[in-house]
Amino acid sequence: MTELRCRTAKTPEGDEEEDERQHEPDVQTTHVNGPVNREDEGTVSTGEADDKQRKDEEPQHKQEESKRPEISIKRSKSSSASVFLQRLVRVFFGCLAAVACGMLYAVYLSTYHDRKFWFSTRQELEREITFQGGSGLYYYYYKHMLTVPSFERGLYELTLDNRTVSGQTVNVVEHLSLYPELITSFIYRVTGSQDFVEPIYFYIGAVFGLQAIYVTALFVCSWVMSGTWVAGMLAVAWYVINRPDTTKVDHAIPLRDNWALPYFSCQVAALTGFLSNNINSATEMFCYLTMSATTFTFLLVWEHSHYVLFIQGLCLFLLDSFDLVPPRKMADIHKVYLSSLFLAYLFQFQNPTLLSSPLLSLLIGSVLARYFQQKMKMGPLVARVMKLFLHFHLVFTTTITFSYLVKKLVPVSDSDYILKFLELKFGLNTTTDFVTNFLLCQESLQTPSQDLFLRLTQASVLPFYFLVLAVCLLSTLQTIYRRLSGQPMKTNLRLEDGRIGEQPEVIYHVFHTLLFGGLALLFDGMKYLWTPYVCMFTAFGVCSPELWMTVFKWLKLKSIHPVVLSLILSTAVPTIICFSLWREYCPRVIAELSDLQEFYDPDTVELISWIRSQAPVAAVFAGSPQLLGTVKLCSGSAVTSLPLYSDINLLRRTEDTYQVYAMRSAEDIYKILTSHKTNYVIIEESICNELSLNKGCRIKDLLDIANGHVVYDKGEIYSFSKHGRFCQEIKMNYSPYTNYFTRVFWNRSYHVYKVNSVISFQY
């Protein structure tokens, strides 16, 4: 009886139950072969009752066991739903903050611009003069596209333009990269905006809207890298505070930089997301398409964009060489570059500059080197380092060879003078050539002053930038060493790992900021490409728990849990920074917006008014490129040169025009001006009587050096010629100057002389 109860009892050990069943043959045999007594019958009946009870309990246990996985599934579903909901709320508020930052920045720019120039109270002529530095030339073609009968007619006239540069028929869409003006004028036409907004407000509104996209892309980029949109807000705050060093939109709205750099910012943000390991296929495809569209647009709207993309290509080349990014993604990026270059080449009317661009040469070199070195990323450490040096040599040799062959087959006019300029910049050569020295003296191509770094330090961005860069760079070097040693990269990094240098997007931005920072130390104009990403990169670093965790991992912190401390610091440090920036700079920004600045140039207004009323419509004007850009914008008259420093032919014409400030005879100046079919020449007092501490960069000094009118005595340079300085001598109104030129207009800043068509020899 006891044995039967043990047999029928429910035990967790199934094997023991089977053993007990195998050791009970006697009871089963008696029950089958012969009669049993009452005791045995009682025993059997009791066993049958136990069996019945067991059968009744089995469904209940099965139901409980079946409910357990259902409960766990429901719990996992609810937890995943809550996580998804939290992520959705976080993304929603982050996107809302990004859009709000962009819109507020656009409103801030518009308000500041109106306060600075009194834009809303000015007449049309005075508004156009506020486009400084010759940038108003681009706005002229926007106006032209709105005055022609149809968009097609206007586009045809711009591709065969003979009313801009005297004696030449040029495709200004190609030479000046006028696609922004074409697209903006087309949108203005088809949307019927002429009934609601003035053309000039629509134009500057488009530029300010792109600046809003610019800061939004910086916000998103910092947010994607750090995981918190607080980093995006800090990046935008630093960008606005350092506005003089991050953008030129304040004083020269139509410049190509202001149209192009927002697209580059979007391209960098898309590239950052594309390089990230923890994204799904749909997000990766979205980043890829965004990167393709913005790369093509960036190439289309700025003539120097392929040089910027070449620097970016070098960063990606280093990532690929050190095996820090999957080959599949690098192949996709190469496709983006090649397709964008091809489309830009077609849309820019087969521009030969793109064929000889360093970006295309680098792509060709990388593809060929990868084909010949398919086993470069295999082997021990020493072998891989030797293969890596061979790879670098092969790529750059192929790049230089390809570029040289293309320039021989397709002559490019700007290749020689760019090489001369670089030789002079790095002190490898000296020259008396005016164009080379003139470019070297441009403010954007000079070495930046210490004021740049003082401003960045006062805004607290530079000290934190060096801290973030040092941590990320050291972690990147560790990752490179591990990869060369054959260790794989972790794709699913955790916060406890403390390896911020194993994230491909972080490594890219380390190389990005180093290369562009090195160029910013050489050329002041490169700060507009470097400083915005300094703000973004620094904001990402101080808000990233991974960066603080990496530091604590190195320090082997044990007194406090490093994960907790890194989370605390990634929140506390940006909070303190934001509070200090708000306290110090918010009153300044408010005061800046409330201050009414006075900008008025009555002499230029008087000059343009005279040209409009007195000069013939077909007249050709000579003068400085910046002034000629304003003359072209406000009067539409033909000019001898343009403020475009990427065309060597225009630079040579600029040199001829500037000869009026040299020590040349009246006959020489007359021959030069008539060779360009000049009717009027404008002499500026600010250039003729220029006083500057940097004497070697004054226009008249550069001309004297180029013309050989200098004498060196005891380390000093003196100008000497048998002729006086033309711009000063012509004001005396004596022969032979009056024989060739007749003064027709003058004020405090400008003197306009008519070039006589018939020479009068009066003494």
Salt bridges, closest charged atoms under 4 A:
GLU18 OE2 - ARG21 NH1 3.33
GLU24 OE1 - ARG7 NE 2.78
GLU58 OE2 - ARG54 NH1 2.69
GLU126 OE1 - ARG122 NH1 3.99
GLU128 OE2 - LYS143 NZ 2.93
GLU157 OE1 - HIS144 NE2 2.81
GLU157 OE2 - ARG153 NE 3.11
GLU157 OE1 - ARG163 NH2 3.72
GLU181 OE2 - ARG256 NH2 2.61
GLU198 OE1 - ARG127 NH1 2.88
ASP245 OD1 - ARG455 NH2 2.74
ASP245 OD1 - LYS527 NZ 3.24
ASP250 OD2 - ARG243 NE 2.75
ASP257 OD2 - LYS248 NZ 2.85
GLU284 OE2 - ARG328 NH1 2.69
GLU303 OE2 - HIS304 NE2 3.78
ASP320 OD2 - ARG370 NH2 2.79
ASP320 OD1 - LYS377 NZ 3.12
ASP323 OD1 - LYS377 NZ 3.84
ASP323 OD2 - ARG483 NH2 2.34
ASP332 OD2 - ARG328 NH1 3.79
ASP433 OD1 - ARG652 NH1 3.03
GLU496 OE1 - ARG494 NE 3.72
ASP497 OD1 - LYS490 NZ 3.67
ASP497 OD1 - ARG494 NH2 3.71
GLU502 OE2 - ARG482 NH2 3.10
GLU502 OE2 - ARG499 NH1 2.93
ASP524 OD2 - LYS527 NZ 3.70
GLU584 OE2 - ARG588 NH2 3.38
GLU592 OE2 - ARG243 NH2 3.30
ASP603 OD1 - ARG748 NH2 3.62
ASP647 OD2 - HIS175 NE2 3.65
GLU655 OE1 - ARG652 NH1 3.23
ASP656 OD2 - HIS676 NE2 3.03
GLU667 OE2 - LYS671 NZ 3.40
ASP668 OD2 - ARG664 NE 3.71
GLU685 OE2 - LYS731 NZ 2.31
GLU685 OE2 - HIS751 NE2 3.03
ASP701 OD2 - ARG698 NE 2.70
ASP704 OD2 - ARG725 NH2 2.89
